[in-house]
Amino acid sequence: MWEGCKTKRVQKGNIHIYIRGNNRNNVFYDDVDKISFLNRSNFFALKYSTIINEFVLMDNHVHIQAETDYISLFMKALLISYVRWYNNKYSTHGNLFQSPFNSVCKYSDVWKINSMLYILQNPLAAEICKHPADYKWSSYNFHFNGKSPLRKHIQVDTHLIDNHFKTRKELDTAIFERKIKNLEIDEYQHKHFDRLSNEELCEIISKITNGKSVYKLTKNEVEDLIKRVYKETNASMFQLASIMHENYEYVRKVCGVKTF
């Protein structure tokens, strides 16, 4: 197995987590469902050294950005707990969420902030509201000491964005104006997550490189590998960026996709 794939996902750092309902089905049907998910998120975040920086709960998917030492332990405990509660409430059984959850580590403040802005843009992109403040089920109203009613259910550390933007008006401007330009993580990429698993992609890369570590490839070899895998498989650029440990915009450029 390719050296870079021995650890299936980065476990520690500032990580954007994405999970959606199985077959794109709803995972939340009322406020009680969402509150239950937030309470459990907070409980297991405290248990597994995880700090929530940003979140949004949509009807059929969730985005969380967190600083953590144990991403898999945190998410496994959270999802198992919520699914058991949900199945008991609705007398259902089986997989509620698509498995596995998706995650990508953010290595720079710019990347972290753009990722957080993307999370806050979700209700706008879904045309649920015209301003993020009008959507209750995100961390937007936690910023700048906001009085979100969700504070009693989940702790959110907003210092990075609150220190980066001087005022809420500046934050709002970034949320609206960067919506088109922030292609680092977008719904188009998420639509491809279920086509090829990370494990399958690692095996393909290992065969192409004859087991050679990606860290030992030259820049040209890395670019040729990205182009070939993107062309010959249905892997997303998001997956390639994560597995190849490359910047998402760099992968887009190598794949010939226009960047902004």
Secondary structure, DSSP 8 states (H G I E B T S, - for coil): --GGGSSSS--SEEEEEEEEBGGG--S--SHHHHHHHHHHHHHHHHHTTEEEEEEEE-SSEEEEEEEES-HHHHHHHHHHHHHHHHHHHHT--S--B-SS-EEEEE-SHHHHHHHHHHHHHHHHHTTS-SSGGG-TTBSGGGGGG---GGGGT-----HHHHHHSSSHHHHHHHHHHTTTT--SS-HHHHTTTTTS-HHHHHHHHHHHTTT--GGGS-HHHHHHHHHHHHHHS---HHHHHHHHT--HHHHHHHTT----
